[in-house]
Each structure stands twice: as structure tokens, then as C-alpha cells.
């Protein structure tokens, strides 16, 4: 059994979605399925992060070099078959890769195209001060960690936090305003932030889209309380299943069958 020593956005989100799934993933570290979309998201992040780091260092971004970086990352993730959603998360070995309705070759080509679009359309306007920044903080007695995709400073000295997403459809303004990941980043930083979702949209017509929102001190206070409650729940050692979760199905949850058998015993 594994001991939980810190929380991250993914851990908190997993626990809130289904405590039983949290137990299988973070406590028992049981193998699961690696999706093609998760591999695609990582490869996209890798390419964009390389381009941003190159610009941050004052060098010129070479498209061909970035393309090679994406291709190399894609192959590495296929070989390693490790399951995690963000840096710092437990790297559990996957039993298989589920591509769903995606053709692997076409999906890879789409990712490369989206990275090129990001470099052409978004990168020129950015002045990154940090890329893949590791943030650690004690949140009212709870050790927490996060890896922020990009940070920049606006003209009024406000911190801009950028998160890269690979989606089928754009996030709405309402969903962006209550996104938990950005609230946790503001809480880790201990100050209000402007938030930007830079979305790579895997649609019939590929596009990169930005959605802006913000987090204030009230959001930080509320999130602090949430983190404390989640920590208490984890420490209790009680992990009930959540059959009302949208992921509670054989198709969406790798632990579904095991969970059902356990509940029948």
C-alpha cells in the first residue's frame, strides 16, 4: 500500500470524482488503461513547452526541430506506456493503449499541425517567465504540489497563468470560471491570478483557441477549505465508489469490473 504524502490537482480531482478510483490509482497503484488521447495530450504539451522554453531563453524557434521533439515524445510515450495526467503524478504502468475511434497515425499528424498552429498564432505574443514551473506549498497544513504550464507577467504586474489543453470542443466561459485546476494554482501561488486556457481543439477543422478568466482571494479561501476537506477524507481511509460519476462505466473506468466484484463480496 502506498502512503499519500502530498496532493496535486489530479489527485484532488480524482478523489472528488470517485474516492474508490483514487484508492486504486494512488493507494494500490493498480495498472490501468492508457488512452490515445492522453498520449496525444502529452506529446502536444511536450512540443509547445519546448517552443516556449526556446523563446524564453531568447533563441529562435525552429519548426522542424519542434516537429522532431513531438515525434520523439510520441514514440517514447508509446514505448513506456505510463499512466499519469501531469508531471509529478504516479507513473503507473498501463496494461494497454486504448485508441478509441482515433487512428494513431492521423492523431499524431493532427497534434503536429496543432503545435505548428500554436507556434504561428499564439507564441509571438507571449513573453514567458516560467515554463513547466514546479510549485510546492503547505496549504493550511496540507502539502501540495503543482506544475504550471506557463507563467508570464502582465503590464500591471499581475501574474498570468497559462494551461494547455487538448479538447474536442472548447471550454465555456462558465466552466473556465470554476475550473478547479486554476483555483489550485492560485492557491499554491498564494495570490490572485489571470488565467488563460490555451486550447488545441481536435475538431474537423483544427484550431487553437484562448479562453480567459481569473481567480481572486475569495477563490483561494474557498479552495483552501476544499483541499483541507479532501485531505481529511483521504486520511480517514474510507474510499466509497461513486456510481453517479460520469466515469462510472466499464468503458470509462479501468477499475469498473474490479470495483463491482469487490462490492459484491
MIKE-510802 format. One record per residue (C-alpha): residue number from 1; residue in one letter; chain; x negated, y negated, z. Coordinates in pm, whole numbers, plus 32768, in hexadecimal, padded with zeros to 4 digits. Layout:
REM MIKE-510802
pagu i NUM&aa A&ch A&u X&v Y&w Z
...
END
This chain:
REM MIKE-510802
pagu i 1&aa X&ch A&u 8000&v 8000&w 8000
pagu i 2&aa X&ch A&u 7F85&v 7EA3&w 7FAD
pagu i 3&aa X&ch A&u 7F8B&v 7D81&w 809E
pagu i 4&aa X&ch A&u 800E&v 7C32&w 8020
pagu i 5&aa X&ch A&u 7F16&v 7B22&w 8080
pagu i 6&aa X&ch A&u 7F97&v 7A01&w 7FAD
pagu i 7&aa X&ch A&u 80B9&v 7996&w 7ED1
pagu i 8&aa X&ch A&u 80C5&v 791A&w 7D6C
pagu i 9&aa X&ch A&u 81E0&v 78A1&w 7C91
pagu i 10&aa X&ch A&u 8205&v 79F7&w 7BEE
pagu i 11&aa X&ch A&u 820B&v 7AAB&w 7D3C
pagu i 12&aa X&ch A&u 8310&v 79BC&w 7DC7
pagu i 13&aa X&ch A&u 83E1&v 79D0&w 7C8B
pagu i 14&aa X&ch A&u 83D0&v 7B4D&w 7C88
pagu i 15&aa X&ch A&u 8438&v 7B61&w 7DF5
pagu i 16&aa X&ch A&u 8560&v 7A76&w 7DC3
pagu i 17&aa X&ch A&u 85CF&v 7B34&w 7C8D
pagu i 18&aa X&ch A&u 85B8&v 7C8B&w 7D30
pagu i 19&aa X&ch A&u 8504&v 7CDD&w 7E78
pagu i 20&aa X&ch A&u 84F6&v 7E4E&w 7E17
pagu i 21&aa X&ch A&u 8441&v 7DFD&w 7CD1
pagu i 22&aa X&ch A&u 8352&v 7D25&w 7D9F
pagu i 23&aa X&ch A&u 8308&v 7E52&w 7E7B
pagu i 24&aa X&ch A&u 82BB&v 7F35&w 7D53
pagu i 25&aa X&ch A&u 81DC&v 7E32&w 7CAE
pagu i 26&aa X&ch A&u 8129&v 7D81&w 7DCB
pagu i 27&aa X&ch A&u 8130&v 7E7E&w 7EE6
pagu i 28&aa X&ch A&u 811C&v 7FD0&w 7E38
pagu i 29&aa X&ch A&u 8073&v 7F4D&w 7CF9
pagu i 30&aa X&ch A&u 8131&v 804A&w 7C25
pagu i 31&aa X&ch A&u 80F0&v 8059&w 7AAC
pagu i 32&aa X&ch A&u 81EF&v 7FB0&w 79D0
pagu i 33&aa X&ch A&u 8232&v 7F59&w 7865
pagu i 34&aa X&ch A&u 816C&v 7E4A&w 77B3
pagu i 35&aa X&ch A&u 823E&v 7D8C&w 76B6
pagu i 36&aa X&ch A&u 81C5&v 7D12&w 7566
pagu i 37&aa X&ch A&u 824B&v 7BB7&w 75B9
pagu i 38&aa X&ch A&u 8172&v 7BAA&w 76F2
pagu i 39&aa X&ch A&u 803E&v 7C02&w 7622
pagu i 40&aa X&ch A&u 80A5&v 7AF5&w 752A
pagu i 41&aa X&ch A&u 80CE&v 79F5&w 763D
pagu i 42&aa X&ch A&u 7F76&v 7A3E&w 76CB
pagu i 43&aa X&ch A&u 7ECD&v 7A2A&w 7576
pagu i 44&aa X&ch A&u 7F7D&v 78DF&w 7531
pagu i 45&aa X&ch A&u 7F13&v 7855&w 7685
pagu i 46&aa X&ch A&u 7DB0&v 78C7&w 7648
pagu i 47&aa X&ch A&u 7D95&v 7814&w 74FA
pagu i 48&aa X&ch A&u 7E34&v 76D0&w 7572
pagu i 49&aa X&ch A&u 7D60&v 76CE&w 76AF
pagu i 50&aa X&ch A&u 7C23&v 76FA&w 75E0
pagu i 51&aa X&ch A&u 7C85&v 75D5&w 7501
pagu i 52&aa X&ch A&u 7CD7&v 74FA&w 762F
pagu i 53&aa X&ch A&u 7B92&v 7553&w 76DF
pagu i 54&aa X&ch A&u 7AD2&v 7502&w 75A2
pagu i 55&aa X&ch A&u 7B75&v 73AB&w 758C
pagu i 56&aa X&ch A&u 7B41&v 736D&w 7701
pagu i 57&aa X&ch A&u 79CD&v 73A9&w 76D3
pagu i 58&aa X&ch A&u 79C4&v 72A7&w 75BA
pagu i 59&aa X&ch A&u 798D&v 739C&w 749E
pagu i 60&aa X&ch A&u 7A4B&v 73C5&w 7358
pagu i 61&aa X&ch A&u 7B4B&v 74DC&w 734A
pagu i 62&aa X&ch A&u 7B06&v 75D2&w 7231
pagu i 63&aa X&ch A&u 7C47&v 767B&w 71B6
pagu i 64&aa X&ch A&u 7B92&v 77B1&w 7134
pagu i 65&aa X&ch A&u 7AE2&v 77DC&w 7283
pagu i 66&aa X&ch A&u 7C2B&v 77C0&w 733E
pagu i 67&aa X&ch A&u 7CC8&v 78C0&w 7254
pagu i 68&aa X&ch A&u 7BAE&v 79B2&w 72A4
pagu i 69&aa X&ch A&u 7BE4&v 7972&w 7417
pagu i 70&aa X&ch A&u 7D57&v 79C7&w 73FB
pagu i 71&aa X&ch A&u 7D10&v 7B04&w 7331
pagu i 72&aa X&ch A&u 7C09&v 7B74&w 742A
pagu i 73&aa X&ch A&u 7CEF&v 7B35&w 7551
pagu i 74&aa X&ch A&u 7E0A&v 7BF1&w 74A7
pagu i 75&aa X&ch A&u 7D30&v 7D24&w 7470
pagu i 76&aa X&ch A&u 7CA5&v 7D14&w 75D1
pagu i 77&aa X&ch A&u 7E00&v 7D0F&w 766C
pagu i 78&aa X&ch A&u 7E6A&v 7E38&w 7596
pagu i 79&aa X&ch A&u 7D3E&v 7F02&w 7607
pagu i 80&aa X&ch A&u 7D4E&v 7EA5&w 7778
pagu i 81&aa X&ch A&u 7EC9&v 7ECC&w 7799
pagu i 82&aa X&ch A&u 7ED6&v 7E0B&w 78DF
pagu i 83&aa X&ch A&u 8019&v 7D7B&w 7966
pagu i 84&aa X&ch A&u 8018&v 7C1B&w 79F6
pagu i 85&aa X&ch A&u 80CB&v 7AD5&w 79AA
pagu i 86&aa X&ch A&u 7FC6&v 79D7&w 7A16
pagu i 87&aa X&ch A&u 7E5C&v 79C1&w 7A82
pagu i 88&aa X&ch A&u 7E1E&v 7A44&w 7BDE
pagu i 89&aa X&ch A&u 7F3D&v 7B3E&w 7BCF
pagu i 90&aa X&ch A&u 7F0C&v 7CB4&w 7C16
pagu i 91&aa X&ch A&u 7E8D&v 7D5A&w 7ADA
pagu i 92&aa X&ch A&u 7F5B&v 7E9A&w 7ADA
pagu i 93&aa X&ch A&u 7F15&v 7F94&w 79C7
pagu i 94&aa X&ch A&u 8037&v 7FBF&w 78D5
pagu i 95&aa X&ch A&u 80B8&v 8111&w 7867
pagu i 96&aa X&ch A&u 8117&v 8091&w 770E
pagu i 97&aa X&ch A&u 814F&v 7F5E&w 7636
pagu i 98&aa X&ch A&u 82B9&v 7F15&w 75D9
pagu i 99&aa X&ch A&u 82CC&v 7E43&w 749B
pagu i 100&aa X&ch A&u 8448&v 7E36&w 749A
pagu i 101&aa X&ch A&u 84C1&v 7DBA&w 7348
pagu i 102&aa X&ch A&u 8377&v 7D10&w 72F7
pagu i 103&aa X&ch A&u 8281&v 7D82&w 71F0
pagu i 104&aa X&ch A&u 8128&v 7D65&w 729A
pagu i 105&aa X&ch A&u 8079&v 7CE0&w 7164
pagu i 106&aa X&ch A&u 8182&v 7BDA&w 7119
pagu i 107&aa X&ch A&u 818F&v 7B75&w 7288
pagu i 108&aa X&ch A&u 8017&v 7B40&w 728F
pagu i 109&aa X&ch A&u 8026&v 7A70&w 7150
pagu i 110&aa X&ch A&u 813A&v 7999&w 71E9
pagu i 111&aa X&ch A&u 8068&v 795B&w 7320
pagu i 112&aa X&ch A&u 7F40&v 78E9&w 724F
pagu i 113&aa X&ch A&u 8022&v 77FE&w 718A
pagu i 114&aa X&ch A&u 80B4&v 776D&w 72CC
pagu i 115&aa X&ch A&u 7F59&v 7730&w 735D
pagu i 116&aa X&ch A&u 7EF6&v 7679&w 721D
pagu i 117&aa X&ch A&u 8035&v 75A8&w 7235
pagu i 118&aa X&ch A&u 7FE3&v 754E&w 739D
pagu i 119&aa X&ch A&u 7E84&v 74DF&w 733E
pagu i 120&aa X&ch A&u 7F0A&v 7409&w 7221
pagu i 121&aa X&ch A&u 8040&v 7374&w 72C6
pagu i 122&aa X&ch A&u 8001&v 7367&w 743E
pagu i 123&aa X&ch A&u 7E8C&v 7376&w 7485
pagu i 124&aa X&ch A&u 7E31&v 7220&w 73ED
pagu i 125&aa X&ch A&u 7F06&v 7163&w 74ED
pagu i 126&aa X&ch A&u 7E7E&v 7216&w 7620
pagu i 127&aa X&ch A&u 7D5E&v 71B4&w 7703
pagu i 128&aa X&ch A&u 7D3B&v 72E6&w 77E4
pagu i 129&aa X&ch A&u 7C8C&v 72BB&w 7932
pagu i 130&aa X&ch A&u 7CB2&v 742B&w 7994
pagu i 131&aa X&ch A&u 7CFC&v 756E&w 78D7
pagu i 132&aa X&ch A&u 7D68&v 76B4&w 7982
pagu i 133&aa X&ch A&u 7D32&v 7608&w 7AD1
pagu i 134&aa X&ch A&u 7D3B&v 76E7&w 7C05
pagu i 135&aa X&ch A&u 7DF8&v 7644&w 7D25
pagu i 136&aa X&ch A&u 7DFE&v 76D7&w 7E83
pagu i 137&aa X&ch A&u 7EBB&v 7648&w 7FAB
pagu i 138&aa X&ch A&u 7F4B&v 76A4&w 80FB
pagu i 139&aa X&ch A&u 80BE&v 7651&w 80DF
pagu i 140&aa X&ch A&u 8137&v 7627&w 8244
pagu i 141&aa X&ch A&u 807C&v 7760&w 82B1
pagu i 142&aa X&ch A&u 80AA&v 7826&w 816E
pagu i 143&aa X&ch A&u 7F73&v 785E&w 8093
pagu i 144&aa X&ch A&u 7FCA&v 7810&w 7F29
pagu i 145&aa X&ch A&u 7F16&v 7806&w 7DDC
pagu i 146&aa X&ch A&u 7F60&v 778E&w 7C7E
pagu i 147&aa X&ch A&u 7EB3&v 7763&w 7B2F
pagu i 148&aa X&ch A&u 7F24&v 7629&w 7A7C
pagu i 149&aa X&ch A&u 7F06&v 7638&w 7900
pagu i 150&aa X&ch A&u 7EA9&v 74CB&w 78CC
pagu i 151&aa X&ch A&u 7E95&v 738D&w 799C
pagu i 152&aa X&ch A&u 7E6D&v 7229&w 7923
pagu i 153&aa X&ch A&u 7E8A&v 70CE&w 79BA
pagu i 154&aa X&ch A&u 7F8D&v 6FDA&w 7937
pagu i 155&aa X&ch A&u 7F56&v 6E63&w 7919
pagu i 156&aa X&ch A&u 7FFF&v 6E23&w 7A6B
pagu i 157&aa X&ch A&u 7F15&v 6F23&w 7B10
pagu i 158&aa X&ch A&u 802F&v 7021&w 7B2B
pagu i 159&aa X&ch A&u 7FC3&v 7189&w 7AF9
pagu i 160&aa X&ch A&u 804C&v 7235&w 79C3
pagu i 161&aa X&ch A&u 8067&v 73AF&w 79E2
pagu i 162&aa X&ch A&u 8095&v 7472&w 789F
pagu i 163&aa X&ch A&u 810E&v 75D8&w 788C
pagu i 164&aa X&ch A&u 8100&v 76A4&w 774C
pagu i 165&aa X&ch A&u 8226&v 7785&w 76FE
pagu i 166&aa X&ch A&u 8270&v 787D&w 75E9
pagu i 167&aa X&ch A&u 83E9&v 7887&w 75BC
pagu i 168&aa X&ch A&u 84F2&v 78F7&w 74C7
pagu i 169&aa X&ch A&u 85BA&v 77BC&w 750B
pagu i 170&aa X&ch A&u 8569&v 766E&w 75AB
pagu i 171&aa X&ch A&u 859B&v 7638&w 771F
pagu i 172&aa X&ch A&u 86B3&v 7540&w 776A
pagu i 173&aa X&ch A&u 867F&v 73FC&w 7829
pagu i 174&aa X&ch A&u 8752&v 748B&w 7946
pagu i 175&aa X&ch A&u 8682&v 75C8&w 7960
pagu i 176&aa X&ch A&u 8541&v 74FC&w 794D
pagu i 177&aa X&ch A&u 85B6&v 7420&w 7A6C
pagu i 178&aa X&ch A&u 85DA&v 754C&w 7B53
pagu i 179&aa X&ch A&u 84BC&v 7626&w 7AD5
pagu i 180&aa X&ch A&u 841D&v 76C5&w 7C07
pagu i 181&aa X&ch A&u 82BD&v 76DD&w 7B79
pagu i 182&aa X&ch A&u 829A&v 7565&w 7B57
pagu i 183&aa X&ch A&u 8326&v 7532&w 7CB5
pagu i 184&aa X&ch A&u 821F&v 7620&w 7D3E
pagu i 185&aa X&ch A&u 810B&v 7569&w 7C81
pagu i 186&aa X&ch A&u 8179&v 741C&w 7D19
pagu i 187&aa X&ch A&u 817F&v 74C0&w 7E70
pagu i 188&aa X&ch A&u 8022&v 7551&w 7E3F
pagu i 189&aa X&ch A&u 7FA0&v 73FC&w 7DD2
pagu i 190&aa X&ch A&u 805B&v 7354&w 7EF0
pagu i 191&aa X&ch A&u 80DC&v 7232&w 7E1E
pagu i 192&aa X&ch A&u 81E7&v 71D1&w 7D1E
pagu i 193&aa X&ch A&u 8195&v 722D&w 7BB7
pagu i 194&aa X&ch A&u 8212&v 71F9&w 7A56
pagu i 195&aa X&ch A&u 8250&v 734B&w 79B4
pagu i 196&aa X&ch A&u 8238&v 73A7&w 7846
pagu i 197&aa X&ch A&u 82A1&v 74F3&w 77B2
pagu i 198&aa X&ch A&u 81E4&v 752A&w 766E
pagu i 199&aa X&ch A&u 82AF&v 7639&w 75C9
pagu i 200&aa X&ch A&u 8247&v 7716&w 74A9
pagu i 201&aa X&ch A&u 8392&v 7787&w 7417
pagu i 202&aa X&ch A&u 839B&v 78D9&w 736B
pagu i 203&aa X&ch A&u 84C0&v 7892&w 7289
pagu i 204&aa X&ch A&u 8506&v 78BF&w 7117
pagu i 205&aa X&ch A&u 8463&v 776D&w 70EF
pagu i 206&aa X&ch A&u 8336&v 7760&w 71D7
pagu i 207&aa X&ch A&u 830F&v 761F&w 729B
pagu i 208&aa X&ch A&u 8267&v 7584&w 73CA
pagu i 209&aa X&ch A&u 8346&v 74AE&w 74A7
pagu i 210&aa X&ch A&u 8314&v 73DC&w 75E1
pagu i 211&aa X&ch A&u 8409&v 73B4&w 7702
pagu i 212&aa X&ch A&u 83BE&v 72BE&w 781B
pagu i 213&aa X&ch A&u 8436&v 72B5&w 7983
pagu i 214&aa X&ch A&u 83A3&v 725B&w 7AD7
pagu i 215&aa X&ch A&u 8387&v 72CB&w 7C42
pagu i 216&aa X&ch A&u 83A0&v 71E1&w 7D6B
pagu i 217&aa X&ch A&u 8366&v 71FA&w 7EE2
pagu i 218&aa X&ch A&u 84C5&v 7283&w 7F1D
pagu i 219&aa X&ch A&u 847A&v 739F&w 7E29
pagu i 220&aa X&ch A&u 8337&v 73E7&w 7EE3
pagu i 221&aa X&ch A&u 83EA&v 73F0&w 8033
pagu i 222&aa X&ch A&u 84F6&v 74DD&w 7FAF
pagu i 223&aa X&ch A&u 83F5&v 75C2&w 7F0A
pagu i 224&aa X&ch A&u 8329&v 75CF&w 804A
pagu i 225&aa X&ch A&u 845B&v 7653&w 8101
pagu i 226&aa X&ch A&u 8499&v 7754&w 7FEF
pagu i 227&aa X&ch A&u 8332&v 77D3&w 7FFE
pagu i 228&aa X&ch A&u 834A&v 77FE&w 8177
pagu i 229&aa X&ch A&u 848D&v 78C6&w 8158
pagu i 230&aa X&ch A&u 83FC&v 79A7&w 8049
pagu i 231&aa X&ch A&u 82C7&v 79E3&w 8120
pagu i 232&aa X&ch A&u 83A3&v 7A48&w 8246
pagu i 233&aa X&ch A&u 8464&v 7B37&w 816C
pagu i 234&aa X&ch A&u 8328&v 7BDB&w 80EA
pagu i 235&aa X&ch A&u 8296&v 7BFB&w 8246
pagu i 236&aa X&ch A&u 83D4&v 7CA8&w 82BD
pagu i 237&aa X&ch A&u 8388&v 7DD0&w 81DB
pagu i 238&aa X&ch A&u 84F1&v 7DE5&w 8166
pagu i 239&aa X&ch A&u 8512&v 7DEF&w 7FEB
pagu i 240&aa X&ch A&u 8678&v 7E2E&w 7F7A
pagu i 241&aa X&ch A&u 86CA&v 7E59&w 7E09
pagu i 242&aa X&ch A&u 878C&v 7D47&w 7D59
pagu i 243&aa X&ch A&u 888B&v 7DE5&w 7C6E
pagu i 244&aa X&ch A&u 8910&v 7C8A&w 7C16
pagu i 245&aa X&ch A&u 87C3&v 7C25&w 7B77
pagu i 246&aa X&ch A&u 87C0&v 7C00&w 79FC
pagu i 247&aa X&ch A&u 868F&v 7CE5&w 79F8
pagu i 248&aa X&ch A&u 8742&v 7E05&w 7AAA
pagu i 249&aa X&ch A&u 875D&v 7EF9&w 7989
pagu i 250&aa X&ch A&u 8698&v 8018&w 78F8
pagu i 251&aa X&ch A&u 8637&v 7F3A&w 77D3
pagu i 252&aa X&ch A&u 85C0&v 7E0D&w 789C
pagu i 253&aa X&ch A&u 8524&v 7EAA&w 79D4
pagu i 254&aa X&ch A&u 8411&v 7FB0&w 79CC
pagu i 255&aa X&ch A&u 846E&v 8016&w 7B2E
pagu i 256&aa X&ch A&u 85E3&v 8045&w 7AEB
pagu i 257&aa X&ch A&u 85EB&v 81C3&w 7AE9
pagu i 258&aa X&ch A&u 8503&v 81E5&w 7C15
pagu i 259&aa X&ch A&u 85D3&v 80E9&w 7CD4
pagu i 260&aa X&ch A&u 8719&v 81A1&w 7C89
pagu i 261&aa X&ch A&u 868A&v 82F2&w 7CF1
pagu i 262&aa X&ch A&u 8605&v 825A&w 7E35
pagu i 263&aa X&ch A&u 875A&v 81C7&w 7E8A
pagu i 264&aa X&ch A&u 8801&v 831C&w 7E55
pagu i 265&aa X&ch A&u 8713&v 83D2&w 7F43
END
